[in-house]
Amino acid sequence: MTATEATIGLCSLCRHARVQRNAEGNQFWRCGRADSDDRYLRYPPLPVSACHGHERGEPRESRAAGPK
């Protein structure tokens, strides 16, 4: 188990996970399934050890919008 898997849990290996980073370099893990299914939390408490919606794959990374 990697350090990311230990601290993030199943989200680190889920294709529905979205990793968002802000300008300060902080990282937030968001559940993409929550966009269309309210059974899932948008920002689940980590580490996630069980999830019925988990599908193995690579999380997507996105950068949060900065100041304009």
C-alpha positions as CSV (number, residue, x, y, z in Angstrom):
1,M,0.0,0.0,0.0
2,T,1.4,3.4,-1.0
3,A,1.3,6.5,1.3
4,T,-1.5,8.0,-0.9
5,E,-3.6,4.8,-0.6
6,A,-3.2,4.8,3.1
7,T,-4.1,8.5,3.6
8,I,-6.8,8.9,0.9
9,G,-8.1,5.3,0.7
10,L,-10.2,4.0,-2.2
11,C,-10.5,7.4,-3.9
12,S,-6.8,7.3,-4.8
13,L,-7.6,4.4,-7.1
14,C,-11.1,5.5,-8.3
15,R,-11.9,6.8,-11.8
16,H,-14.6,9.0,-10.3
17,A,-12.3,10.8,-8.0
18,R,-11.3,14.4,-8.8
19,V,-8.2,15.9,-7.3
20,Q,-8.4,19.7,-7.0
21,R,-5.4,21.8,-6.0
22,N,-5.6,25.4,-5.1
23,A,-2.9,28.2,-5.6
24,E,-1.4,27.4,-2.2
25,G,-0.8,23.8,-3.3
26,N,-3.5,22.2,-1.0
27,Q,-5.2,19.2,-2.5
28,F,-8.8,18.3,-2.1
29,W,-10.4,15.0,-3.2
30,R,-13.9,15.3,-4.6
31,C,-16.2,12.4,-5.7
32,G,-17.4,12.8,-9.3
33,R,-20.3,10.5,-8.6
34,A,-21.8,13.1,-6.3
35,D,-22.5,15.4,-9.3
36,S,-25.3,13.2,-10.4
37,D,-26.1,10.9,-7.4
38,D,-26.8,12.4,-4.0
39,R,-26.0,9.0,-2.3
40,Y,-22.3,10.1,-2.5
41,L,-20.7,12.9,-0.5
42,R,-19.0,15.6,-2.7
43,Y,-16.0,15.7,-0.3
44,P,-16.0,12.4,1.6
45,P,-14.0,12.1,4.9
46,L,-10.7,10.5,4.2
47,P,-9.5,7.8,4.1
48,V,-12.4,6.1,2.3
49,S,-12.3,2.4,3.2
50,A,-15.6,1.3,1.6
51,C,-17.6,2.7,-1.3
52,H,-20.3,1.0,-3.4
53,G,-19.5,3.3,-6.3
54,H,-15.8,2.7,-6.5
55,E,-14.5,1.8,-9.9
56,R,-10.8,1.2,-10.3
57,G,-9.0,3.7,-12.5
58,E,-7.1,6.9,-12.4
59,P,-8.4,9.9,-10.6
60,R,-8.7,13.1,-12.7
61,E,-6.7,16.2,-11.6
62,S,-8.0,19.7,-12.0
63,R,-6.7,23.0,-10.8
64,A,-9.1,25.2,-8.9
65,A,-9.8,28.6,-10.4
66,G,-7.5,31.3,-9.1
67,P,-8.2,35.0,-8.5
68,K,-9.1,37.1,-11.6
